[in-house]
């Protein structure tokens, strides 16, 4: 079992302990403040710095949930830049602009803006397990941040540090096979976020000769996959995930494959939210597959539409406009899917609803353009085209609850990727097949 899952389990146990103090006592807070100040001031040599950081990390891990929040509040609120020093450095810079002293003044201003928080995080990073400690720490920080916005400055600085430390240039792409260490395979089962891995037989099927699984690793976290993608090698554009994951289906001869279907992409580390490397993963995997299977011509996904049911619940009029006479709750419950006649009757209206959602539903935030769906934003931002909707592509309880069983193929056409990326980034233009646009107008 992986460390982050153990950490979450310990948090739940701590929450059940009734006699646990609600937060740091004044004495403990003063002691921690002094130790953090020593970190900022860099007292002693490198060995002392690492020992100090390791001691603080052990202290943090031994605190209650409320104590951890107070520990992070202490760093966020008391170890930012000194406003007086920043003001003085800014005044000196303004006075030096256009003179030979400008660049020295700029360096002084940059130094004044560097907060003590950065020095503390850097010392944590220097520990033997420091990177993993900081990733798990940010996962907890994000949880606290939902109710405590005072922690936002620390989160911004930690996200910036992690973005630099997890630059794609530092990451290693590895293929995961049935022969990989059992501990790594257990993590695949635990981290799979799209289609649950139900058993070891299910996992073995996903790692068979007509399948591929690739993951990014960081050299400082060599046993922790950061993100992984599961691929099926086929001779057609897959339209049903249950068929794709059928353990009883015959193994396809991968040498005859002309299509690679990316059917699951899972981020594994909550603490790396906002650190983007999924697009680089897909590009690297496509290159790897093209090298191993020169016959491959089509690279596409079989993707969920996770926001469809939630969006429809808030825009109930969309059901009537699509010609659907069932309420959202009944569609999500899925009893209709077992009735062949009812499923046929709802097919075209549901396709029209899903097409309109993908092409027209606006993103979150004032004036945000489409798409609303997070999976769609990811693939469109990476240069894919919305190719085809698949009615009852996922008839599982989860698939019906989140998207009324609808799935979508995003197509990665190598010759179109760059222009699609530029068009989407510049004006939000969505690349989509003509058939899907017709469905949206139906």
Beta strands, then each sheet from edge to edge (+ up, - down):
strand 1: 171-175
strand 2: 211-218
strand 3: 227-234
strand 4: 259-267
strand 5: 298-301
strand 6: 303-304
strand 7: 385-390
strand 8: 407-412
sheet 1: 1+ 2- 3+ 4- 5- 8+ 6-
sheet 2: 1+ 2- 3+ 4- 5- 8+ 7-
end
